[in-house]
Amino acid sequence: GAILMAKFFLIIIYLAFISLGLPDSLLGVAWPAMRLDFKAPLEAAGLISMFIAGGTIISSLISGFVLKRLGTGRVTLISCVMTAGALLGFSLAPSFIWLILLAVPLGLGAGSVDAGLNNYVADNYKAHHMSWLHCFWGLGATIGPIIMSWSITNKNSWRNGYTIVGTIQFLLVALLFFSLPLWDRMKSEVDSNPMNSPNEADSSEIVLSQEPHEKKKPMQRKGVKLSLISFLFYCGAETTMGLWGSSFLINVKGLPVATAAQWVSMYYSGITVGRFITGFITMKVCNKTLIRFGQLIALMGALILLTPLPSIFALAGFIMVGLGFAPVFPCMMHETPARFGKDNSQAIIGYQMASAYTGSTFLPPILGLLAARSTIQIFSFFILGYIILMLISSEKINFLYQK
């Protein structure tokens, strides 16, 4: 019974990750149509995404506290209710101001789930689950633009797209509601079963890092600040691709809106397929190597975007950046308990999430503001720059932790 329950339970966590991904990619794709309705300037999308991510940063920072009080299951349920409500609100928003107001619960909903589920999985399940979970986030982020471009093309309405996604979220809410009693039972199962330790191979490493520290220590452990920097630039780059990729393809490469939406969706499917494959590779290859290779592939993809080659090369560049990004986030996340100690992992994962969302919040709007003053052509230089900064900080951590 316990094994069956653990399987069913993983399914719920996987579904929750799809629902985390769905809203993330909608705004960038819907924006060219939305801004016409609201008569808003191009860079206003950056403002909405700042409010979404602002909410997410706040909820990731307090996630440790909230999760302790309420437990992962309840937090996931409450958060999904907030996201679903906000998405339906988007579909009804009468004016731009409403989008800003609804962006806050949309963001707050995402942060705690993300931090909670990530820590739950990093602590209780093996590395390939981490990759596959984020693969499901990518699945959500891939389906989002497909639903949205279908709504814009066939129903001539971006609002319809938000309605559909909001409804899907509410179905998940129902599922979570009924599975709530499981979360507490599962917690006691996992606690009493030593088989579930996430990294059997790294147990020596974990023991090493369990010398007693005072409470205020997590941030002072070596490499933690560097890991925050790599999360910042990783998410900055990932979100910038998603939010401005469409506008770049339309304005620089001259693609029609629906095609641009499909290509951005291909970028997300690069992340998704990449994470699916990564899950298998983690069984043979260590996280460190995967992170390094992923970043190098993304770097090559970004270089392709810089070239004035025919537009089909831009599609290849988008897919390569997506494939390269695939292992980076889940592998860096899964390394956390192994690298910095299990006792610190909940706190540090909360900080990493906050840092990741800080990247998602501030880096894309900066590009939007500069692009509005100059041209969206600077898009590819920015992507390249972010990837290089991420690569440097992540290699510095490897240097610190050489055995």
N, C-alpha and C positions, 0 to 999 in steps of 0.2 A: 504493500500500500504506500509506504513512504517513498519508494522510487517513482511510482506512478504520480504521486503528488508533486514530487520535485520536478517531474517532466511537465506536468500541467502548469506548474508554477512558472517555469521558464517560459512557456508559451505566453503567459500573461505579460511577463516582463518584456518579451519580444514585441508583443502587440503595443505595449506602452511606448516602446521606442519608435515604432512606426508613427504613432500619434504625435510624438515629439518632433518628428521630421516634417510631417505634413505642412504645418503653418510656416516653417522656416523659409521655404522657397517661394511662397505665394506672392509676397509683396513685390519682389523684383520683377516677376513676370506680369503681374496685374498692373503694375504702376504706369506703364505707357498709356493704358486705357483709363485708369483711375484719374490720372492727373488732368485729363481732358474734361472729365465729369466735374471735377472739383476746381478746375481752372487754377491748378497749383503749379509752381515752377518745378523743374526737373529735380533740384536738390532736396525738395521737401520730403522725398522718400527717405532720405538720410535722417531727417528729423523723427519720422515715425519709428524707424528702426532703432534710433537712439533711445526712444522711450521704451520700446519693447525690451531692449537689452539692458536699459537702466533697471527695469523691474527685475530682470533675470539676475543682474549682479547683486541686487539687494537680497533676493531670495537665496542665492547661492551662499552669500556670506552668513546669513542667519540659518542656513540649512542644517548645520550641525546641531544647533540648539533645538530647532523645530522637529527634526527627525528624532532626537532623543525623547522629546515630549510626546509626540504623536505616533511615532513608528512609521516605517517606510510605506506601508499599505495605505494608511489614512492620508498621509501627505500626497501620495500619488493620486488618490481619488479626488481630494479637494482641488488639487492643481489642475486635473483634467476638467473638472467642472468649470474652473475659471477660464481655461483656454477655450473650451467649447462655447461658453457664453460669449467671450470676446469675439470669436470668429463669426458667430451669428450676428453679433453687434456690428461688425465690419460690413456684413452684407446689407444692413439696414441703415448704415450711417448717412444722415442727411447732409452733413457738411464735414469739412476737413478737420475741424476741432474735435469732432467725435472720434476720428481715427486716432488722434493723439491720446484722448482719454481712455479709449479701449486698449491702446497699446500697453498700458501699465498692467492690467490683469493678465494680458496675454503673456507678458514677460515674467511676471511674478509666478504664474503657473508653471512655466518651463524650468525655472532655476532649481527648485527644491527636488523635483522629480529627477532631474538630470544628476544632481549631486548625490541624491539618495540611492538611485538605482545603480549608478556607477560604483559607488562604494560597496553596495550590497554585493554586486557581481565581482568586483576586484577582490573582495574578502572571501566570498563563498564559492566561486566557480572558477574553472580553469581559463587560461588565456584565450583559447579560441572562442569561447562564449563572448568575451569582451569584443572581439572583432566582429562576430556575427551580429551582436546586438547593435553595434554602430552601423553595421551593414543594413540593418532594418531601419535605423534612423535614415540612412541614405535612401532606402526604399520609399519611405514616407516623403523625403525631399524630392524624389524622382516623380512620384505619383502626383504630388502637388501641382507642378507646372502643367502636367498632362491634363488634369482636371480643369485647371484654369484656362489653358489654351483651347480646350474643347468648349468651355462655356463661352469664351470670347468669340470663337469661330462660329459655333452652331447656334448659341442662344443670344449672341451679341451682347452678353452681359457679364462683367467681372463679378457682379454681386452674386449671381448664381453659383459661381465657383466657390465663393466663401460660404454660401449656404450648404453646399454639398459637404465641404470639409468639416464645417461645424457639426453637421449631422453625424458624420462618421465619428467625430470625437465623442458625441453623446452616446453612441453605441458602446464605445469603450468604457465610458463612465458606468454604464449599466453592468458591464462585465466586471469591472473593478469592484463595484459595490457588492456584488454577490461573492466575490473572492476574498473579501476583507477578512473573514475568520481564518482563512488559510495562512495569511501572512504571519500571524502570531504563532500558529502551530508550526509553521515552517521554520521560524526563527529558532524554536526550541529543538526541532529536529536537527537543524544545521549545527547548533551549538553542541549537541550531544554526539555528533558524528564526526570524528576526526578525519575521515576519508576525504572530506570536502576541501581540505586546505588547498588554496589555489595554486601554489607553486611547490610541488614536492621537491623539485630539483633545487630550488633556491632556499630550502629551509635553513641551511647554514647561514646564509646571508641575513635571513630574518632574525635569527637568534643573535647574530652579531649586533644588530641594531637595537636590541632591546635592553641595553644598559639603561639604568634609570635616568630619566630627564625630568626637570621640573616642568610645570604646566606650560610656561611661556615659550618652550623651546622650538616648536615645529618650524618657525620661520628661520631659525638660526642654523638649522642643519645645513651642511654644505651642499650646494647644488640646488637647493629649493628655489632660491631667487631666479637662478638661470632657467629652471623648469617653468617658472611663471612667465618669463620672457618668451620662451619658445611657444607656450600655449597662447600668449597674447598675439604673436605674429602668425601662428598657424590659423587661429580663428579669424584674425583680421583678413588674411588672404582668402580663406574659404568663403567668408561672408561677402567680401568685396567681389569675388567672382560671381556669386549668386545674385547680388543686388544690382551690379552695374554691367554684368556680362551681356545682358539683353540690350541695354542702351548702346554699349560698345559695338555689338554686332549690327544693330540697326543703323547707327550713325556713321561708323567708320567703315564697316564692311558692306553696308548698303543692303542688308537683308530685310525681308518683310517681317512684321511683328510676330506672326504665328511661327515662322521658321526659327526666329531668334529664340522664342520660348522653347521650341523643341531642342535646340542646340544646348540651351542652358540645362534642360532636362537630361541631355546626354552627359553633360558634365557631372550632374548628380548620379547618373547611373554608372559613370566611371568610378565614383567613390563607392557606390553600392557593390558593384561586381568586384572591385578591388578588395573590399572588406570581406566579401564572401570567400574569395581565394585566400586572402591573408589568414583567415581562420584556420585553413588547412596547413598553411605554411608555418604558423606559430607552433605546430606540433613538432617541427623539425628545426626551425631557425629561431634564434633568440630575438627578443623585442628590439634590441639595440640595432642589429643589422637591418631589420625590417624598416625601422625608422629612418636609418641613413639612406637606404636605397629608395624608399618612397620619396624622400626630399629631393634626391638627385633627379628622379623621373619628373617630378613636378617642375624642377628647375629647367629641364629641357623643354617641357611643354610651354613654360612661360617665355622661353627664348623664341619658340616658334611664333607665339603671338606678337612678338616684336617685329617680325619680318613682314615686308610688304607683299608676301606671297598671295596667290589667289585665295578667296575666302574659305575654300574647303580645308585649307591648312589650318585655319582658325579653329575649325571643328576638331581637327586632330589635336591641336594645342589644348583645347578645352578638355578633351577626353583624357589626354596625358596628365594634365594637372590634376584632374579628378582621380585617376588611377594612382598617381603619386601620393596624393593626400590620403588615400584610403587607409594605409596602416598607421599613419602618424598619430592621430588622436587616440584611438583605442590602445595602441601599444604604449604610448607615453603614460596613459591612464593606468594601464595594468602594471607598469613598472613601479608605480608609486609605493604600494606597500613593500615591495621587494627592496626598493632603493632607500626609502626613508623610514622604514619600520612600520609595522602594522598598527602599533599604538598611536602613531601620528597620522595614519592614512586618512581618517575621516576629516580631520581638520585640514590637512594639506590638500585633499581632493576638493574640499570646499573652496580653498584659496585658488586652486588651479582653475576651477570652474569660473570663479569670479574674474580671474585674469583672462581666461578665454573669452568671456563675455565682454570684458573691457575692450579686448581686441575687436570683437564683433560690433561694439557700440561706436567706438571712436574712429577706427580706421576707415570704414566705408564712407561715412559722412565727410571726412576730410577730403577723400577723393572726389565726392560729389561737389563739394564747394569749389575745389580747384578746377574741376572739369567745367563747371558752370562759368568760371571766370576765363578759362582757356578753351580746351577741347577735351572730349572724352578719349582722345588718342593717348593721353597720359596713362590710361588704364593699365596697359601692358607693362609700362615701366614700374608702376606701383606694385603690381603682382610680383614682378621679378624681385624688387627690393625687399618686400615682405618675406619672400621665400628664402632669400639669402640671409637675412637677419635671423630667421628661425633656424636655418642650418648651422650658422655659427654658434648660437647659444646652445643648441642641442649637442653639438660636437664638444663644446666645452665641458658639459656635464660628463660625457663619456670619458673625457680626459681626467676629470676629478675622480671618477670611480674606477679607474683602471686597477685591476687586481694585481 
